[in-house]
Amino acid sequence: MQNDVRKIAGQLIMIRFPGTVLDEATAAHLKANSIRAVCLFRGNMTDSEQLAKLTADLRAVMGPEALIAIDQEGGAVVRSTWVPAPPAAMGLGAANDTDLAWRTGAAVARAVKSLGFNWNFAPVLDLNNNPHNPVIAERSFGAEPQRAAELAMAWMAGSHAEGVACCVKHFPGHGDTNVDSHRDLPTVNKPVEELNRLELAPFRIASAAAPAMMTAHIVYPTLDAENPATMSRRILNDLLRDEWQYQGIIITDGMDMHAIAGRYGVGNAAVRALTAGADMVMALGTTETQNETLDAIAAAIASGELSQADIDTRLARLAALAQAYPCKPRSYKEDAADREIMAEGWRRSLTAYNADGKAPQRPAAGAKLRLVARQDVVSDGVSEAGVPAGVVADSLRKLYDVELVTFADANSFDWSALPQDGRYTVLASTSRLRYGEHARSTWRPDLHLALWNPYQALDIQAPALLTYGFARPALDAVNAWLSGELQATGNAPVPGFTQ
């Protein structure tokens, strides 16, 4: 009986595991607990051949209703980095074309389906209405609810047309936070009327079409003062299920995140999320914490805290998702054509910005140029690491005589120490971190390439190009603008930017 209950618990969780092969211990863990859902990350991947074998091995162990998930949003949040690189959501917001969004979502799906995935944790429906948000920024389609939802739904429809389920996130909205829930528990304290007008609006619009929603580890005191959304019955059941009549999957964000694990404990939190209305718990972490989660859910099932009727409903929803989007790989012959779609998106998203309204000026062909950029490339734990300074320099060297200057700490780098030798000076921002007072008050480049977080352009008093990401086609779009081949026609879809 205990084993049977644990196998039921296993069908209600999604796990992760280390390594690029399915080792015997992990396979045994999956089989013993009837786990049918995994999420793979960058550390599980090296190339298409390896990844296709890994996902095939997972399907063989987990069965025909396996759910194999990936975060392939676009921009900096991609796990498979060698397939055609999708522009970030905010880039698509800057291009403001639902057809382009549809084609991008379809191209993303073709690539990930060929690698063995059937569930993509995208698109993001958070409105980025806080310029100091440390984790959303360019991952959002914009700040206006209706248009952000339209673009996201077009992206989602493209993915569904190619057979990959989407999961919109992070319900009820992670946009107006200045805390990353991977590190602590944020609060969004707004009147219900304002939440309905902003944060909740795109999720409500998408609720009829989204097969899955991911919860946010955030407290919304006017909706539920006691519990983060992930563990709030008032939010997940009363609002999303009963009031909105949402029929899709509710999956939690990673329960290993400090906002949850550090405060509530993974087992307790998992049970609370399921009793609140979640269908699946994302039990990432380690095998030890996954077993703790399984034990807690199994005990809740055995005690009746989770009723058989509720369990049956959850299992039926998960089975329906797996049946509607079967985990069957496809051949991938569209790579070249999809790279063209992605390049179009990066080019059309390119945005020129200057606080005084003057357009950025291009340096003359072959000019002497000084590039200033961070020494290191960093990941914020959600995104892939930024583009190395040397890669940016080599890209610009196709057009200019480039001298590269790197800094270790933006808070102490002395801009005035740069030689006054007439070189055109370019700052390339290659992290998501906003600049502090030192850089804001003293750095004065001739041109600022905001290659990740567009809000960095507001920190530096200089003309800027916003790319909303740092993939190779973003650098190609910058070069096309610098050479005069391309005009920067994008419009930043968030407040604070003027053309």
N, C-alpha and C positions, 0 to 999 in steps of 0.2 A: 504493500500500500504506500509506504513512504517513498519508494522508488517511483511509483506511478505518479504521485503528487509532484515529485521533483521534475518529472518529465513534462508535466503540464506547466510548471513554473518555467522550464527551459524554453517553452514556445512563446513566452511572454517577454523574453529579453533579447537584446542584441548585444553582441560582444565584439571586442577587438582582440588581437593577439600579435605578438612581435614576430619579425622575421619575414622572409620572402618565400618560404615553403611551408606547406601544411605538415608539421611534424607529428609524430605518432601521439604524443601527449595531448596536443590540441585536438587532433582528430578524435581521440578517445573521449575528451571532455565534451566535444560537440555531440557525439553519439550517445554517451551515457546520460546526457541531460536533454536529449531531443531538441537541442538548440538549432533553430532554423534561420537565424539572422546574424550577419556579421557586417561590420563596417571596416573597410580597408583604408589605410593612410599611406602617406608617402614612404614610410619605412617598410611597407609591405611590397614596394614596387621597384623594379629596376628597368624593365623594358616590356614591350608587348608580348613577346614569347613567354617570358617568365610569368607575367601577370595572368595571361590566358590559361596557363597550366595551373596556377594557384586557384583561380576561380573555378576551373573544371574540377579540380580535386575537392574543393568545397562543395560543389554541387553533388558530387558522387557521395559525399558523407551526409549532407544535409537533406538530400532528396529533391524531388521535382518542384516542391513549393519553397525552395530556398529564397531568401531575400538577401542579396549581396549589394551593399550600399557604398556610396562614395560621396565626398563633398567636391563636386566639380562645378562650382558656381561660375567661375570666370575671374579675370583679373588676377589678384594675388592669391585667391582661394581656389586652388586647383591641386589635385593630388597626382594625377597623371600628367606630367609636365612635357612629355614628348609629342603628344597628339596636338592637333591644331589648337592654338591658344585663344580661348574666347575672351572678348573684352569684358571688363567689369560691368556690373549692373548700372552703375552711375554713368559709365561711358555710353551705354545704350540709352540711358535717360538723356544724356547730352545730345545724342543723335536724334532721339525722339521719333522713332519710326517703328511701328508695331510689326511691319513686315520683316524688317531687319532683325527684330527681337525674335520673331518666330523662326526665321532661318537659322539664327544663332542657337536657339534651344534645340532645334532639330540636329544641327551639326554636332553639338555637344553630345546628344544622345547617341548618334551613330558611332562616335568614337568610343564612348564608355560601354555601349552594348557589345561592340566587337571585342572588348576586353573581358566580358563576362558579367557585367553589372546589370541589374534591372531596377535599381532604386537610386535616385540622385537627390541628395539633400540640398535642393535648390528649387525655385529661386527664393531670394530673400525678399520678404514683404515689409521689412522694417522701414519706416520713414526716417531718413537721417535729418531730423530737425534739431539736432544738437551738434554744432561744429566741433565740440570737444569730445565727442564720442570716441573712445579709444579702440573700438573693435568693429564697428559697422562702417562708417564713412563711405568709401566708394563701393561697398558691397550692396548699398541701397540704390534703387532706381531713381530716387529723388525724394522731395519733401511734400509733393502734392498728392494726396491720397488717390484720387481717381486716375490720374495719369500713371502713377507708379503701379497701380494695380493692373491697368490695361497693358502696360509693357510686360509686367511679370506674367500675366495670364497668356499673352502671346508667346513668350518664351516657353512657358509650360506646355502650351498646346503643341508647339513644335516638337518638344521632347516626347509627348505622348503619341504623336503621330509616328514616331520612330520606335515606340515600344518600351520606353523607359519611364517608369513612374517618377513623379516629382514629389517633393515634400516641402511645402512653403514653411518659412520660419521667420522670426521666433515669436510665436503667438503668446501674448497679445501685443507685442511690439517692443523691440530693443533699441529703437532709434534715439530716444531722448534720455540716454543714460550717459554719465561720465565715469562709470565703473564697468570694468570687464568682468562678467560673471564667471569667467574661468578663474578669477582671482578672488572675488568677493561677491557679496549679495547686493545687487543694486536695488534702488527704490525709485519708482516713477509715481510721484505724488501729484496727481492732477484730478480735477473734477471729472466725474463720469461723462459729463457733456463734452468736455474737451477730448477725452479718450475716444468717445464715439466719433467725434469729428475728425480726429487725426489717427492715432495709433491703431484703433480697432477697424477703421474704415476699409483699408485694403484687404484685411483678412476676411471681413464680412463679404466683400465683393467676390473674393476668390473662393469662398467656402462652398459654393455650389459645384465648383470644378476641381478643386484640389483633392487628390486621393489621400493626401496625408498632410498633417500639420505637426510641426515640432514646437514644443513648449519652451517658454523663456524662464530662466531661473531668476525671476525678478518679482519683487513685492509691489503690488498696486494697491495702496491702502484704501482707495475709494471703492475698489472691487472686493478686496479681501485683505483686511489689515493684519491677519495672523499668518498667512501662508504665501510663499512664492507661488506663481502661477502653476508651476509644475506639480505642486501638491495641493492645489486649491479646487475643491469641489464646486465652489461658487463660480469659478471661472471656467473650468473644463467641462463640468456637467451642466450646471444651471444655465450658463451663458452660451457656451459653444454647442452643446448637445441639445438642450431643451429649447432655448430661445431661438438660436440660429438654425436648429434642426440639421446640424452637421452630421453627415453619414460616413465620413472617411476615417482613416487611422489617426489617432493621437499618439505621437511618440515623444518621449521626453528628450531634452538635450542630454548631453553626457552627464551621468550622475556622479562621475568622478570629479567634476569641477568643484572648486573650493566653495562656491556659493551653496552647494548642497552637501557634499561629502564631509566637509570640515565642520558643518553645523549640525547636521541631522544624523549622520551615519548612513552608509549606502543601503544597508538592508532595510532599516526603518523608513528611509526616504522612498525606496522602491515600492514598498507596500502602500505608503501614503499616496504616492502618485497613481497607483492602480486603483485604489479605493476612491480617489478624486475623479477618476474618469479616463486616465491614460490607458491605451491598449497595449503599448509596448514600452519597456524601460530600457534605455540605452545604458547597459551595464558595461561600460568600458573598463578602465582600470586594469587590474591584474587578475589572474586566475583566482587568487585568494579573495579579492573583493567580489568577483563574480560568484564564487561559491557562497560567500556571505549573503549576497543578494538572493541567490537561489534558495538558500535555507530559509530566509525570511519570507519569501513569497510562498514557498511550500507550506510553511507553518500557518500562514494566513489562509491558505486554501483548506488545509486540514481542519482548522478551527472554525471555518465558516465565515471568517472576516471578509474573505472574497467569496461570494456566492457562486454556485455552479452555473446559474443563469448568466451572471455577469461574465464569467470565464468563457462560457460557450459563445456569447456575443462577441467577445474580443477575438477568440480564435476564428470565428466565422469571418470577421472583418479582415484579419490578416491573411486567411486563406483566399479570400476574394481578391485581395491585392496581388498576391502571388500568381493567381490564375489569370488575372487580367493582364499582368505584365510578366509573363514567364521568363525565367532566367535561362535564356537560350542565346548563346553568342551568334553573331552574324559575321560574315566576311566584311572587310572594310576596304572598298575600292574608291571611296570618295575623298581620301585624304587631301589630294591636291585641290579639288574643288572646295572642300571645306576650309582649307587655308585661305582661299580667296574670300570666302564669306567672312572669316574672322578678320582678315586684313582690311576689308571694307569697313567693318565695325570699328576697328581701331582708328582708321583714317577719318571716318565721319564723326567720331567722338572727340577728336582733337579740338581743344578749346583754348582760345587766346584770352588772356586776362591782364588787365592793368587797372590799378585803382584809380588812376586819373583819366581813364577812358582812352588813352592812346594805345594804338596797336603796337605789339612788340616789333622791333626792327631786326631784320636778318643781318648777320655779319656778311661781308662780301665773300664771294667764292675764294677759297684758298687762304682766307685770313688767318692770322695767328690768334689762337684761341686758348684760353686757360680754363680748364674744367676743375671745379671744386666739388668734392663729394666725400661721403663717409668712407673710412678705411674698411669697415666691416660690413657684412650683410647680415641682416637679422630677421628672425621670424618672431611674431608676437604670440606664437603658440597655436594660432588659428590659420594664419597664412603661410605660404612658402617664404623662404628667405628672399630678401630683395636682390636686385641686380648688382653685381660687383662693379665698383668704380671703373676697373679696367675694361669691362665690357662696354660701358657707356663711352669711355674714351676711344676705344677701337671703332665704335660705330661712328662717332663724330670725325674720326681721322679719315673716313671716306671722303670728307668734304673739306677738312681744315688741317692746319698744322696745330696739333693739340699738345699742350703741356698739362699734365695731371697733377693736381695738388689734393691730398687727402687729409682729413682731420679725424681725430679719435673722439673728440668731445665737442659737440656743438656749443655747449655752454661756456667753453673757454677758448675756442678757436679765434685767433686775432685776425680779422679780415684786413685791418689796416696794414698788416705786415706783408701782404701780397705785393710783389714788385709793381711799381707804377711805370710800366714799360709799354703801355698802349695796347696790350693784348685785350681782346674782347673776352670778358669773364662770364662764364656760365656756371651757375650753381645747379647741380643735379641732386634732387632730394630722393633718396632711395630707401627710406624707412617710412613707417606710418606715424612716427612720433611727431607731434607738433613742436615747433621751435619755441624756446624760452625767450626771456626778455633780452638776454645778451645778443642773440642772433637777430632778433626783431629790431633792435635799436642800432646795430652796427654793421650788419651785412648788407652790401649794396652791389649785387651782381648786375651785369648788363642784361642778362636773361636768366630766368629761373625755370628749370625743367622740373615740374612737380610730377615725378614719375610714379607716385603711389597715392598718397593722401592728397586730394585736391585742396583741402583746407590749408595746407602748408603755404599755398600761394598767398593767403591772407596774412601770413606772418612776416613775409619779406617784402620790403618796399622796392619792387622791381617788376618789370613786365614778365609775364609767365605764360608757359604753355602747360596745359593740364592734359595728361594722358590717361589718368585713372588706372594706371597699372604699368608694369615694367617689362612685359613680355617682348620678345624680339619684334613682333609687328608694331609695338608701340614705338620702339626706337626707330624703326623704318619710317613710321608716320612722321616722327620728329624730323628726320633727315629730309623727307619729302617736302615738309614745310620750309626747312632751312634753305633748300635748293630752289624754292619758288615754284615747285611742281604742284603743291597742295596748299589750299587755303584752310585755315582753322575755322570750321563752320559750326562746331559744337557749341552748345549753350549749357552751362552748368545748371542742373535742375534742382538747385538748392539755394536758399537765400544767401546774400552776402557778396555775390559775384556780379559785376557789371561789365558790359562789353565796351 
